[in-house]
């Protein structure tokens, strides 16, 4: 679950909590990642990728586009948000 936060107090005790998201938050995160991935679709950058990398980009982009139709709640969509490979968006995390 990607909506889990672990807090550590000064005495070292840990508290785990879960937060809810709405569709606006999912759309915001999705839009940002799609914009980052779209930079790979410029012809000069696309030509540098292997077929495997091109397929991986196409797959993650389609998965992002399908989030609202695949999951019935924003929490489910957020929990199943695809993680891009490090080379796709080096500064994403």
N, C-alpha and C positions, 0 to 999 in steps of 0.2 A: 504494500500500500504506500503510495507516494505522498499521502497526506498525513503522515506520521511525523511528529516532532519529538525529539528527546531533549529534555532540559536537564542540566546538571547543576545542582545547588552547590554552594560553597563547601558544604560538608561532604560532598561527593555523592549524595543520593540522586538518583535519576527518576525523572517523571516522564512518562510517555503519554502523549495526547494526540488526538486526531482532530483535524479541522475539516470543515465542509467548504466546497467551492461552488460557484454558480457557473452557468453557461458563458457568461461574459468573461470570466477569468479563463475558462478553457479556450474561448475564441481568441483572447488576447495572446495567450501563450502559443497557440497554434499559428496565428498570423505571424508572430515574430519568427518562429522557426521556419515557416514556409518562405518568408522573405529572405532569410539567411540561405536556405537551400537553393532558392531561385538563382542566386549568383553563379551556381555551377552550370546553369543552362545557357550561359553565353557561349557562343560557338567555339571561341578559343579555349575556354576552360573545359567545355564538354569533350573536345577532341583529345585532351590530355588524359582523360579517364579511361580505365579499362572497361570492358563490357560488364564485368562483375560490379564495378563501382557505379556505372550508369544504371544498372538494374536495381542496385541497392537504393540509389537516390529516388528512382521512380517509385519503388515500393514504399519507402517511408513517406514520400510526399502524398501518395494515394491514401495511405493509412491515415495520415493527418486529415485529409479532405473528408474521409469517411467517418471520422470520430462521431459527429452528431447523429448519423444514421445507424451507427453500429451499437451505440450505448444509449440506454434510456435515461440515465441521469448524468449530471455533470460530474459527480463524484466518481462514477464508474469510468467515464471518459478520462478524467484526470489520472486515476490509478493505472490506466492502461495506455497512457501517453507513450508513444514510441520514443526510444532513445536513439538519437543519431550516433553514427560512428564518429570517433574522435576526428578523423580527417574531414568530415563533412562540415562541421562547425566547431573549430578549435576552441572558441571562447564561449560556447553555449552553457556549460555547467557552472 
